[in-house]
């Protein structure tokens, strides 16, 4: 991007110039720092609205520059191991769920291969950038020789990016809300693998946006019918009237990568404009 299309001095030049300023009590005072180069100032309570805007803007600009037009979102548990390491799982259930690591990896490989056949700008895999199912998603994209997105969040644990995220598409967030927006702003399909609180949060928020018309309806796949029906009694919600029976048609259960690809190909309403949150 060309930053020199105007006659005003460039911000980078001023930041460099300040680094050569003579050391005096005045130049060492916090008030003298350029506002945009003053981390302590930017982290003040009063600057939260600015930080929110920056977290929305930075990934948006960089993904635009990378030509990312749409994404396939993978949500899923950080604690699900790959099958080769399932003996290290903390519970037998997690060990059994390791099969979905392979399905996530395979699905991402198939989806990325399909995306690359049409230029690689649409249907780009996007994950939370961490371990478990997220790692499998980014790994599958790399297996296919393609790129993938990682939307990391700063956490006390499980926060390091996995090694398979495309480096220039690896982002880090402080605000969960802005991270969630980036998951959904370009989504042309959402896939959800077994997981914990974070996965449930992401799944229900996306379903709520679609249910209420705040987001275009997109293919929505839940991997592992037994898992999802074991933790959520969907029919009770419908029978109670807290959701409508039609809301149960917003998603579909699948078990394998191949089944997921077929479901995406034959999803009702395929070809309609998707992947935008109203007001973006």
C-alpha positions in Angstrom: 0.0 0.0 0.0 1.4 3.4 -1.0 1.4 5.8 2.0 2.9 8.7 0.2 0.0 9.8 -2.0 -0.3 13.1 0.0 1.9 16.0 0.8 1.9 15.6 4.6 4.9 14.1 6.4 4.6 10.4 7.0 4.0 9.1 10.6 6.9 6.6 10.2 9.3 9.5 9.5 8.2 11.4 12.6 8.5 8.3 14.8 12.1 7.8 13.4 12.9 11.5 13.9 11.8 11.4 17.6 14.2 8.5 18.3 17.1 10.9 17.5 15.8 13.8 19.7 18.3 15.1 22.3 17.8 13.6 25.7 16.4 16.3 28.0 13.8 16.3 30.9 11.3 17.6 28.4 11.8 14.9 25.7 11.8 12.2 28.4 8.5 13.2 29.8 5.6 10.9 29.0 3.6 13.8 27.6 6.2 14.3 24.9 5.7 10.9 23.3 3.8 10.8 20.0 0.2 9.7 20.9 0.2 6.8 18.4 3.6 5.5 19.7 2.8 5.8 23.4 1.7 2.3 24.5 0.9 3.5 28.1 -1.4 6.1 26.7 -3.1 3.7 24.3 -3.8 1.3 27.1 -5.6 3.9 29.3 -9.2 3.1 30.3 -10.4 6.1 28.3 -8.8 4.7 25.1 -10.9 1.5 25.1 -13.1 2.7 22.2 -10.0 3.3 20.1 -8.5 -0.1 21.0 -11.8 -1.7 19.9 -11.6 0.1 16.6 -8.0 -0.9 16.1 -8.7 -4.6 16.7 -11.5 -4.5 14.2 -9.6 -2.5 11.6 -6.2 -4.3 11.6 -7.3 -7.8 10.6 -9.9 -6.3 8.2 -7.2 -4.3 6.4 -4.7 -7.2 6.3 -7.3 -9.7 5.1 -8.5 -7.3 2.4 -4.9 -6.8 1.3 -4.4 -10.6 1.2 -7.5 -10.9 -1.0 -9.5 -13.0 1.4 -13.1 -12.9 0.2 -14.8 -15.6 2.3 -14.0 -18.2 4.9 -15.0 -21.6 6.1 -15.0 -21.3 9.9 -13.9 -24.2 12.2 -14.9 -24.1 15.8 -13.9 -26.9 18.2 -12.1 -27.9 21.4 -8.6 -27.0 22.2 -8.1 -30.1 24.3 -8.9 -32.7 21.6 -5.7 -34.5 20.7 -4.6 -35.9 17.4 -5.1 -39.7 17.4 -1.4 -40.4 17.6 -1.3 -38.6 21.0 -4.7 -39.7 22.4 -2.9 -41.7 25.2 -2.0 -38.3 26.7 -5.7 -37.2 26.8 -7.0 -36.4 30.3 -10.1 -38.4 29.9 -11.2 -41.4 27.9 -13.9 -39.3 26.2 -11.3 -36.9 24.9 -9.3 -39.8 23.6 -12.3 -41.1 21.8 -13.0 -37.6 20.4 -9.5 -37.6 18.8 -11.1 -39.0 15.7 -12.5 -35.6 15.0 -9.0 -34.1 14.9 -8.5 -36.3 11.8 -11.9 -35.3 10.4 -11.2 -31.6 10.9 -7.8 -32.0 9.2 -9.2 -34.0 6.3 -12.1 -31.6 5.9 -9.8 -28.6 5.8 -7.5 -30.3 3.3 -10.5 -31.0 1.0 -11.9 -27.5 1.4 -8.6 -25.8 0.8 -8.0 -27.9 -2.3 -11.4 -26.9 -3.6 -10.7 -23.2 -2.8 -7.3 -23.3 -4.5 -8.9 -24.6 -7.7 -10.7 -21.3 -8.0 -7.9 -18.9 -6.9 -7.7 -19.5 -3.2 -9.5 -16.3 -2.2 -12.9 -17.9 -1.2 -13.5 -20.6 1.3 -10.3 -20.0 3.2 -10.1 -22.0 6.4 -10.4 -19.9 9.6 -9.8 -21.2 13.1 -9.1 -19.9 16.5 -5.5 -20.5 15.9 -4.8 -22.6 18.9 -4.3 -26.4 19.6 -6.7 -29.3 19.2 -9.4 -29.0 16.5 -8.1 -25.6 15.6 -4.6 -27.0 14.9 -6.2 -29.7 12.8 -8.0 -27.2 10.7 -4.9 -25.1 10.0 -2.8 -28.3 9.5 -5.2 -29.6 6.8 -5.0 -26.4 4.9 -1.2 -26.6 5.0 -1.4 -30.3 3.8 -3.2 -29.0 0.7 -0.5 -26.4 0.1 -2.9 -23.5 0.9 -3.2 -20.7 3.4 -5.4 -20.5 6.5 -6.4 -17.9 9.1 -5.8 -18.1 12.9 -7.7 -15.7 15.1 -5.9 -16.1 18.4 -7.0 -14.6 21.8 -4.7 -13.7 24.7 -5.5 -16.2 27.5 -3.7 -17.4 30.6 -3.4 -20.8 28.8 -3.8 -22.4 25.4 -3.1 -19.1 23.7 -0.1 -19.7 21.6 -0.7 -19.9 17.8 -0.3 -23.4 16.4 2.5 -23.9 13.9 0.2 -24.4 10.9 -1.4 -21.0 10.7 -0.3 -19.0 7.7 2.0 -16.4 9.5 0.7 -13.3 7.7 -2.8 -14.4 8.5 -2.2 -15.1 12.2 -3.9 -12.4 14.3 -4.1 -11.8 18.1 -7.0 -10.3 20.0 -7.7 -8.8 23.4 -11.4 -8.4 22.9 -13.5 -11.6 22.5 -16.3 -9.6 20.8 -14.1 -8.3 18.0 -12.6 -11.7 17.4 -16.1 -13.2 17.1 -17.0 -10.5 14.5 -14.0 -11.5 12.4 -15.0 -15.2 12.6 -18.4 -14.4 11.1 -17.9 -11.3 8.8 -16.6 -13.4 5.9 -18.1 -16.8 6.8 -19.7 -18.7 4.0 -20.0 -21.8 6.1 -19.6 -22.7 9.8 -18.5 -26.1 11.1 -18.5 -27.0 14.8 -16.6 -29.9 16.3 -16.9 -31.2 19.8 -15.6 -28.7 22.4 -16.2 -27.0 25.7 -17.5 -23.6 26.9 -15.7 -21.6 24.2 -17.0 -23.8 21.4 -20.5 -23.7 22.8 -20.3 -19.9 23.2 -19.2 -19.5 19.5 -21.8 -22.0 18.2 -24.8 -20.5 20.0 -23.8 -16.9 19.2 -23.6 -17.7 15.5 -26.9 -19.6 15.6 -28.5 -16.7 17.4 -27.3 -14.2 14.8 -28.7 -16.4 12.0 -32.0 -17.2 13.9 -32.6 -13.5 14.5 -31.7 -12.4 11.0 -28.7 -10.4 12.1 -26.5 -12.6 9.9 -27.2 -14.2 6.5 -28.1 -17.9 6.7 -25.1 -20.1 5.8 -24.4 -23.8 5.9 -24.0 -24.8 9.6 -22.6 -28.3 10.3 -22.2 -30.0 13.7 -19.6 -32.8 13.6 -20.5 -35.7 16.0 -24.3 -36.2 16.4 -23.9 -38.4 19.5 -21.8 -35.7 21.3 -24.1 -32.8 20.5 -27.3 -34.7 21.4 -25.6 -36.0 24.5 -25.0 -32.5 25.9 -28.0 -30.6 24.4 -31.5 -31.8 24.2 -32.5 -29.9 21.1 -36.1 -31.3 21.0 -36.8 -30.1 24.5 -36.1 -26.6 23.4 -38.5 -26.9 20.5 -41.1 -28.7 22.6 -41.0 -26.0 25.2 -41.5 -23.4 22.6 -38.3 -21.5 23.6 -37.2 -22.0 20.0 -39.3 -22.9 16.9 -39.2 -26.3 15.2 -37.8 -24.6 12.1 -34.8 -23.4 14.2 -33.7 -27.0 14.3 -33.3 -26.8 10.5 -30.6 -24.1 10.8 -27.9 -26.8 11.3 -27.2 -30.3 10.3 -25.2 -33.2 11.9 -22.3 -34.8 10.0 -19.7 -37.4 11.0 -17.0 -37.3 8.4 -15.2 -34.8 6.2 -16.7 -36.3 3.0 -20.2 -36.1 4.5 -19.5 -32.4 5.3 -18.3 -31.6 1.8 -21.4 -33.2 0.4 -23.7 -31.3 2.8 -22.1 -28.0 1.7 -22.5 -28.9 -1.9 -26.2 -29.7 -1.5 -27.1 -27.1 1.1 -30.6 -25.6 0.5 -30.3 -22.1 -0.8 -26.8 -22.6 -2.2 -25.8 -19.7 -4.4 -27.5 -17.0 -2.3 -25.4 -14.1 -1.1 -23.8 -15.1 2.1 -21.1 -14.3 4.6 -22.0 -10.7 5.7 -23.2 -9.5 9.0 -25.7 -6.7 8.5 -24.1 -3.3 9.2 -20.6 -4.5 8.4 
